[in-house]
Amino acid sequence: MRGGNGESGMARLIDATRFSDLVGAIYDCAVDPAGWPETLRQLNDELEFANSSLAMTSLPEGRTLINETHGIPDVWKQRMGEFARDIVEMWGGPEMMLAYPFDRATVLSRVNPGVMQSSNRYVREWGEPQGLIDSAVTILAHDSEGIGNWALGRHRDQGAIRDIDVGRINLFIPHLQRAVKISRLFEAQSVAARRFETVIDELATPVVLVDCELKILHANRSAEELFAEGTILASHNGRLLVDGAGARKAIRDIVAQVGENETGLRSGAIGLPPVGTPVAVHSLHVLPLRSGSVRQDVGQGAAAAIFVSSPKVAPGRVSEVMTVLFGFTGAETRVFEHLVAGQTSRQVASSLGIAPSTVRTHLLRIFGKTGVHRQSSLIQLAAALAPPVREEASPG
């Protein structure tokens, strides 16, 4: 972290060398997902939590990209699926969960103070027998392409979760978010056992390997095609040139930071100017390559691999996301699409050529699956899952 305040604040929360080692392990997992169990173990030990889980699901197809745990015995891990509804209820329901912040951990006992004394089945039948007294969760991804989180469980012997514990968790959030995003772009495949350049050459995602001065060391075919278009990226005298002054400065700063100390990297993508249409927003994601036991041996000595995300999908695709998340039937999806467009139940019936009573039946089932009870709340829930402009809108 740059700046005296950031460095001194970090030093009070965690030893700087240890922090650097853990951040390096996190970024190594973007290249080799097989490292997640050991990395979670190290994070558990450092942060003094009994267990943790890291999950990432692609949308809209619902494919599991990452599902790793540490500290959860197999017998309890196998039972977790029994309590899906109870977990959502424990955390305050879908609407509250979707409102949790991206930049800091959310502590269960603070958002739902009485939950450990409640009759919630997950608490009574899963948490209590293991001696768990609290939990902290961090949102790692929540957009039209995927959802992911990092959850930590606290044992009674470790005491209550304190502000300093939350502060220590928060230090790792931007690095976990970056690693998970890049793992998604790699489609969660292991790169460690193969030549790095070979792997990125097979990706549809444009990828460019650069040194600290943005000299291009390697570009895959998709990146070369972008160079040829001359729209958002270009190769100028052998160096990477990014469209837009703000994005250009941001990528220079980030790659320079990578060469100095990767622990100072912030989360979030670098947004590029729209090309053709306001919704076609590309973004850059930077994977540091100078450190780590896995990454320092790949990439022709490059300082960083720069990934170019495809444009975000149109907001209408949110219905596909909701279908995966909540298991809507085809009929429920069609009713949902018209309801979130602002139509009344009678208008939906007319549009779909079905009886108003049928619409009401589907609506009640939609409410039951999502946990909301009003059309306005359903619209808010859909808006929360629409393609995010927040992450891509500003450089850095």
Secondary structure as UniProt FT lines:
FT   HELIX           4..13
FT   HELIX           16..31
FT   HELIX           33..35
FT   HELIX           36..47
FT   STRAND          51..58
FT   TURN            59..61
FT   STRAND          64..70
FT   HELIX           74..77
FT   TURN            78..79
FT   HELIX           80..83
FT   HELIX           84..90
FT   TURN            91..92
FT   HELIX           94..98
FT   STRAND          106..107
FT   HELIX           108..111
FT   TURN            113..114
FT   HELIX           115..117
FT   HELIX           122..127
FT   HELIX           128..130
FT   STRAND          132..143
FT   TURN            144..145
FT   STRAND          146..155
FT   HELIX           156..158
FT   HELIX           163..185
FT   TURN            186..188
FT   TURN            192..193
FT   HELIX           196..202
FT   STRAND          207..210
FT   TURN            212..213
FT   STRAND          215..219
FT   HELIX           221..229
FT   STRAND          233..236
FT   TURN            237..238
FT   STRAND          239..242
FT   HELIX           245..260
FT   HELIX           262..264
FT   STRAND          270..271
FT   TURN            278..279
FT   STRAND          283..288
FT   TURN            293..294
FT   HELIX           295..297
FT   HELIX           299..301
FT   STRAND          304..309
FT   HELIX           315..317
FT   HELIX           318..326
FT   HELIX           330..340
FT   TURN            341..342
FT   HELIX           345..352
FT   HELIX           356..370
FT   HELIX           375..384
FT   HELIX           390..393
//
